[in-house]
Each structure stands twice: as C-alpha cells, then as structure tokens.
C-alpha cells in the first residue's frame, strides 16, 4: 500500500483519490488518522472491477464528519469521532492501483 505521513488534511479540505481497480479486484481501503494505531476514518469500498475504468473517491473533512462522495454521486457521512481539526496520516491499500491523490 501507499502511506503518506506528515501531510496535513485539515477541516474544510477535500481529499480526492484516483485509481484503477486491479483485474478481479473486489475492494481497497483508505485509512485517515494521526498514525497507523490511531485511525479516525477507515473506508473499505467494495466494487466490481469489470467495467470500472477509473475510480474517483472524494472525502470532505468537517469538524463533525467525513463526507464521502463515490463516482456515481452517492454520499455517505461518517462522524469525526476524534474531533480533530487535522490528520497527518493516510494509508491507501488493497486491490487498486492508486494514480494520485489531491488535497484542496
């Protein structure tokens, strides 16, 4: 997997992850937090790789929650239980080739 440390993801910012599922893949994981042992959000999307050409996931971070937007426009809210205003650890793992991520 890909680990990013000491890059701040702050309240009000959006993290966009772009990747392509590997052949016969079923899922991948995104972890956001303070460290590998202190995770605020664990996201484990499941998908059917057949026909998926490019997968984009957007995560918008607020004081109250993480808003996750999927490629089809579906949105999910996950509480920001730790209440932190920034996280510096991200881990992307699983059956997808990550081509990039952007924090705006």
Beta strands, then each sheet from edge to edge (+ up, - down):
strand 1: 2-10
strand 2: 14-21
strand 3: 28-35
strand 4: 38-43
strand 5: 55-61
strand 6: 65-69
strand 7: 75-79
strand 8: 86-94
strand 9: 96-103
sheet 1: 1+ 8- 3+ 4-
sheet 2: 7+ 6- 5+ 2- 9+
end
